[in-house]
Amino acid sequence: MIDSIYELLKQIGFTHPLHPAITHLPMGLVMGAFFFGIGSLKYEELAKTAHHCIVLALIFVLPTMFFGITDWQHFFQGEWSALIITKFTLSGFLVALLTVAAAHGARKETNRRVLVAVYVLCLFNVIGLGFTGGEIQYG
């Protein structure tokens, strides 16, 4: 099934992996949440924007992971390596962190410093995911 999608895309001239096209959404949203979260320590109204970034990142991380798996299956024949295991582990950890951040940020009374600490963990996580993806793709 997955190969048929790639074959269809190939027929219309699109031969690139799908994962890189969408991966910038959750990564950019996590970075945005981090910066808005830092800003919210001084300007409380920015906390809502940071929360919205986290919720959108959580939404878009799922299709990003799906396309990562399909690209891995199609372009790398599903070959396991330490880097792929690292990507899977970091991806699962990111979903957990985003879920915690989204739930914590949705509460009326929340400690913004703790929330920013979770945003920092999310940021380091996506940096690690990006680095690992670069190592997989470019060695």
C-alpha positions as CSV (number, residue, x, y, z in Angstrom):
1,M,0.0,0.0,0.0
2,I,2.7,2.5,1.0
3,D,4.7,1.7,-2.1
4,S,1.7,2.4,-4.3
5,I,1.5,5.9,-2.8
6,Y,5.1,6.6,-3.6
7,E,4.6,5.2,-7.1
8,L,1.6,7.5,-7.7
9,L,3.6,10.5,-6.5
10,K,6.5,9.4,-8.7
11,Q,4.2,9.4,-11.7
12,I,3.4,13.1,-11.2
13,G,7.1,13.9,-10.7
14,F,7.4,13.9,-6.9
15,T,10.2,11.6,-5.9
16,H,11.2,13.1,-2.6
17,P,10.5,11.6,0.9
18,L,7.3,12.9,2.5
19,H,8.6,13.2,6.1
20,P,10.9,16.3,5.5
21,A,8.0,18.2,4.0
22,I,5.9,18.0,7.1
23,T,8.6,17.7,9.9
24,H,9.1,21.5,10.0
25,L,5.6,22.0,11.3
26,P,5.9,20.4,14.7
27,M,9.6,21.4,15.0
28,G,8.8,25.1,14.3
29,L,5.8,25.0,16.6
30,V,7.9,23.6,19.5
31,M,10.4,26.4,18.9
32,G,7.7,28.9,18.9
33,A,6.2,27.5,22.1
34,F,9.6,27.8,23.7
35,F,10.1,31.5,22.7
36,F,6.5,32.4,23.6
37,G,6.8,30.5,26.9
38,I,10.0,32.5,27.7
39,G,8.1,35.7,26.9
40,S,5.2,34.6,29.0
41,L,7.4,34.8,32.1
42,K,7.2,38.6,31.7
43,Y,4.1,39.0,29.6
44,E,1.4,36.6,30.8
45,E,-0.8,36.8,27.6
46,L,2.0,35.1,25.6
47,A,1.3,31.9,27.6
48,K,-1.9,31.3,25.6
49,T,0.1,31.5,22.3
50,A,2.7,29.1,23.6
51,H,-0.1,26.7,24.6
52,H,-1.6,26.9,21.1
53,C,1.8,26.2,19.5
54,I,2.1,23.1,21.7
55,V,-1.4,21.8,20.8
56,L,-0.7,22.3,17.1
57,A,2.7,20.6,17.5
58,L,0.9,17.6,19.1
59,I,-1.5,17.4,16.3
60,F,1.1,17.6,13.6
61,V,3.7,15.3,15.2
62,L,1.4,12.3,14.5
63,P,1.4,12.6,10.7
64,T,5.1,13.6,10.8
65,M,5.8,10.3,12.6
66,F,3.6,8.4,10.2
67,F,5.4,9.8,7.1
68,G,8.8,9.2,8.9
69,I,7.8,5.5,9.2
70,T,6.6,5.3,5.6
71,D,9.7,6.9,4.3
72,W,11.9,4.6,6.4
73,Q,10.0,1.6,5.0
74,H,10.1,2.9,1.4
75,F,13.6,4.4,1.1
76,F,15.5,2.3,3.7
77,Q,13.5,-0.9,3.4
78,G,12.7,-0.8,7.1
79,E,16.3,-1.5,8.1
80,W,16.8,-1.1,11.8
81,S,19.8,0.9,13.0
82,A,20.8,2.6,16.2
83,L,19.8,5.9,14.6
84,I,16.3,4.7,13.7
85,I,15.9,3.3,17.3
86,T,17.0,6.7,18.6
87,K,14.4,8.4,16.3
88,F,11.6,6.1,17.5
89,T,12.6,6.7,21.1
90,L,12.8,10.5,20.8
91,S,9.6,10.6,18.9
92,G,7.7,8.7,21.6
93,F,9.3,10.9,24.3
94,L,8.2,14.0,22.3
95,V,4.6,12.8,22.1
96,A,4.7,12.3,25.9
97,L,6.2,15.7,26.5
98,L,3.8,17.5,24.2
99,T,0.9,15.7,25.9
100,V,2.1,16.8,29.3
101,A,2.7,20.4,28.1
102,A,-0.7,20.6,26.5
103,A,-2.5,19.2,29.5
104,H,-0.5,21.4,32.0
105,G,-1.0,24.5,29.8
106,A,-4.8,23.9,29.6
107,R,-5.2,24.3,33.3
108,K,-6.5,27.6,34.6
109,E,-3.8,27.8,37.3
110,T,-0.5,26.7,36.1
111,N,3.1,27.3,37.1
112,R,4.5,29.0,34.0
113,R,8.1,28.2,35.1
114,V,7.4,24.5,35.2
115,L,5.7,24.8,31.8
116,V,8.7,26.6,30.3
117,A,10.9,23.8,31.7
118,V,8.8,21.3,29.8
119,Y,9.0,23.5,26.6
120,V,12.8,23.4,27.1
121,L,12.7,19.6,27.2
122,C,10.5,19.6,24.0
123,L,13.0,21.9,22.3
124,F,16.0,19.7,23.1
125,N,14.0,16.7,22.0
126,V,13.2,18.2,18.5
127,I,16.9,19.3,18.2
128,G,17.9,15.7,18.9
129,L,15.3,14.4,16.4
130,G,16.5,16.9,13.7
131,F,20.2,16.0,14.3
132,T,19.4,12.3,14.2
133,G,17.4,12.7,11.0
134,G,20.3,14.6,9.4
135,E,22.7,11.8,10.4
136,I,20.3,9.2,8.9
137,Q,20.0,11.1,5.6
138,Y,23.4,12.7,5.2
139,G,25.6,10.5,7.4
